[in-house]
Amino acid sequence: MIASTHRAAARAMLAFGLFTVAVAPAAYAQKLDRDKAPTVGKSLPLRVPTWTKAKLANGAELIVVEKRDLPLIAVNIDFIGGTSNYEPADKLGVANFAAQMLSEGTTTKTADQLSDAQQLLGTSIQAGV
């Protein structure tokens, strides 16, 4: 059942020109010797970016890691606490539930409106505990 569904999806993608299949003749196929382990290549140097730390007026710690050759901005906001520190034993899961509900809409925006706005900006907002 699943295999036939995958085949049907693959046919549809090929029919609409979404993918191209290239088949190489058997003459180009490599012979693999499964009795011998492959040789290990040269290790690449590890380049760890430098971090800049600052303490904000509200006491929050700001850590910035710049990588200017990558056109991407990622922002993480971490709060001390979470389920193991502050969630009562009789209400386990409430914090995770609240975090998941953040993307389900507000009093002025529906979940679809939030999703559309994020897609328009090429962003994503996630929360977890």
C-alpha positions, 0 to 999 in steps of 0.5 A: 500500500505504502510502496504503491502510494510512493510510486504514484507520488513519484510518477506525479512529480516526474509528470509535472517536471518537478524531478529529473531522473538520471540513469548511469550505465553499469559501466560507470558503477563502482565496484565496492569491496565489502571486505575492506574498510574504506580509508578515512579522509583528512579531518577538516579543521574545527572553526568555532566562532567567537562569542560576545557576552553582555549583561542587559539592564534587566539582568538578562545575559545576551550572547552573540555569535556572528558568522557574517558569511551566512545570511541568516539570523537566529534568535534564541531566548532561554529562561531559567526554570522549566518543568523540573524547577517550577511546575507543580507535581499535580500540574505536570505538562502545563508549561509544555501545553502553554508553549505549544499554544503560542502558535495557535492564535491570539485575541487579534490573530488566528493561527493561520494569520500568524503562520502566513505572517511568518511565511511572508517574512521567512521566519519561524517561531518555536517554543519548548520547555 
